[in-house]
Amino acid sequence: MYNVGKSPDNGIKDYLETPRYSTGYTTLFNSMGFVTEALKYKKYSERVEQTYAFLHSTLTWMNENSSEIIATKQLADADVKQQKTFPISWERDTVTYQTIDFKGYEVEEVESAFGKNAKKTIYNHDKPFIKKIKYFNKFNPDIIVEKPIGLYRSAGLQRCGRKIKVESN
């Protein structure tokens, strides 16, 4: 997410997860994807524990909701089979937004150790706030292609596939 005009007061722009990145790639297969981020400023042991806690809670939830997850994926796969066109590029909708509660801290400038009259920006954790802000999270397709009729495979690729099948038996 990115701030609009360097301040969340003006709203937050969401980031579109395209297949270029792992979480966007998983959506091509109607599957869930996650990227955990472990802040380098925390001790390694804390990062490992927090990543483990995330994975544990995620896998627990998936186990408890597996029937619904499977049914939803099957429904999505069936929908894609019937789909005639596919968007391959999107642009941000800068008009449509949701209003959300943004939890943050007052921003202050304080003296910095990097030189005379140098200032640094901090978030004062003693001054929390909740503000209503705009959340721009809609993207509209700007390039749409028709579903291809079939897939062309070269003779070399077909031979490679046969060889792999033979060797795996």
PyMOL commands that set and color helices and strands:
alter all, ss='L'
color gray80, all
select helices_A, chain A and resi 4-6+8-10+22-27+44-64+66-82+155-168
alter helices_A, ss='H'
color red, helices_A
select strands_A, chain A and resi 2-3+12-13+85-92+98-111+119-136+139-146
alter strands_A, ss='S'
color yellow, strands_A
deselect
rebuild
show_as cartoon
